[in-house]
Amino acid sequence: MGQRWPSALASPTTGEQGDVPGWVLVTLMTAGLIIAIWAVAGPALVNLFNTAIEKVAGLL
């Protein structure tokens, strides 16, 4: 008790703004990849889902 955190942990580093444009680019590229993959694999995934539901519904 009574110990203080080192100054590096107690206060944020001054002068560091972060890499906001980099994170925006990563976010946009990730969204683009998801849209592209969904466009290619979407019909197959819908077919797979419908087949699975039909099999489960047939068992009930």
Backbone hydrogen bonds in HBPLUS format (Angstrom, degrees):
<---DONOR---> <-ACCEPTOR-->    atom                        ^
c    i                          cat <-CA-CA->   ^        H-A-AA   ^      H-
h    n   atom  resd res      DA  || num        DHA   H-A  angle D-A-AA Bond
n    s   type  num  typ     dist DA aas  dist angle  dist       angle   num
A0009-LEU N   A0006-PRO O   2.90 MM   3  5.53 138.8  2.07 117.1 127.7     1
A0010-ALA N   A0006-PRO O   3.03 MM   4  6.21 146.8  2.14 150.4 160.2     2
A0011-SER N   A0007-SER O   3.36 MM   4  6.21 159.7  2.40 144.0 144.6     3
A0023-TRP N   A0019-ASP O   3.03 MM   4  6.38 156.1  2.09 154.3 161.3     4
A0024-VAL N   A0020-VAL O   2.92 MM   4  6.15 156.4  1.97 157.9 165.0     5
A0025-LEU N   A0021-PRO O   3.00 MM   4  6.16 158.1  2.05 143.6 149.2     6
A0026-VAL N   A0022-GLY O   2.94 MM   4  6.22 158.9  1.99 148.4 154.2     7
A0027-THR N   A0023-TRP O   2.92 MM   4  6.07 159.5  1.97 146.0 151.4     8
A0028-LEU N   A0024-VAL O   2.92 MM   4  6.15 164.5  1.95 153.3 157.2     9
A0029-MET N   A0025-LEU O   2.89 MM   4  6.02 160.6  1.93 151.2 156.9    10
A0030-THR N   A0026-VAL O   2.94 MM   4  6.05 154.2  2.00 145.5 152.6    11
A0031-ALA N   A0027-THR O   2.99 MM   4  6.22 161.3  2.03 149.0 154.0    12
A0032-GLY N   A0028-LEU O   2.91 MM   4  6.12 155.0  1.98 145.0 152.2    13
A0033-LEU N   A0029-MET O   2.92 MM   4  6.16 155.2  1.98 146.7 152.9    14
A0034-ILE N   A0030-THR O   2.97 MM   4  6.23 159.4  2.02 151.1 156.5    15
A0035-ILE N   A0031-ALA O   3.00 MM   4  6.22 160.9  2.04 149.6 154.5    16
A0036-ALA N   A0032-GLY O   2.95 MM   4  6.14 160.4  1.98 148.7 154.2    17
A0037-ILE N   A0033-LEU O   2.88 MM   4  6.03 167.0  1.89 153.4 157.0    18
A0038-TRP N   A0034-ILE O   2.87 MM   4  5.93 159.4  1.91 146.7 153.2    19
A0039-ALA N   A0035-ILE O   2.95 MM   4  6.09 149.1  2.05 143.1 151.1    20
A0040-VAL N   A0036-ALA O   3.20 MM   4  6.47 148.9  2.30 143.4 150.7    21
A0041-ALA N   A0037-ILE O   2.78 MM   4  5.88 175.3  1.79 162.4 164.0    22
A0042-GLY N   A0038-TRP O   2.69 MM   4  4.83 133.9  1.90 132.3 139.5    23
A0045-LEU N   A0041-ALA O   2.93 MM   4  6.13 155.9  1.99 158.1 165.9    24
A0046-VAL N   A0042-GLY O   2.91 MM   4  6.14 158.6  1.95 158.5 164.5    25
A0047-ASN N   A0043-PRO O   2.97 MM   4  6.13 159.5  2.01 145.4 151.1    26
A0048-LEU N   A0044-ALA O   2.91 MM   4  6.09 157.5  1.96 144.8 151.2    27
A0049-PHE N   A0045-LEU O   2.91 MM   4  6.09 159.4  1.95 147.5 152.8    28
A0050-ASN N   A0046-VAL O   2.90 MM   4  6.11 166.2  1.92 152.5 156.2    29
A0051-THR N   A0047-ASN O   2.94 MM   4  6.08 159.8  1.98 150.2 155.7    30
A0052-ALA N   A0048-LEU O   3.03 MM   4  6.21 159.2  2.08 146.3 151.8    31
A0053-ILE N   A0049-PHE O   2.95 MM   4  6.22 159.5  1.99 153.3 158.8    32
A0054-GLU N   A0050-ASN O   2.94 MM   4  6.11 158.7  1.98 147.9 153.9    33
A0055-LYS N   A0051-THR O   3.00 MM   4  6.23 154.7  2.06 147.9 154.5    34
A0056-VAL N   A0052-ALA O   3.00 MM   4  6.24 159.5  2.05 149.0 154.5    35
A0057-ALA N   A0053-ILE O   2.80 MM   4  5.93 161.4  1.83 151.6 157.5    36
A0058-GLY N   A0054-GLU O   2.93 MM   4  6.02 141.1  2.08 138.2 148.3    37
A0059-LEU N   A0056-VAL O   3.09 MM   3  5.22 138.6  2.27  99.6 111.2    38
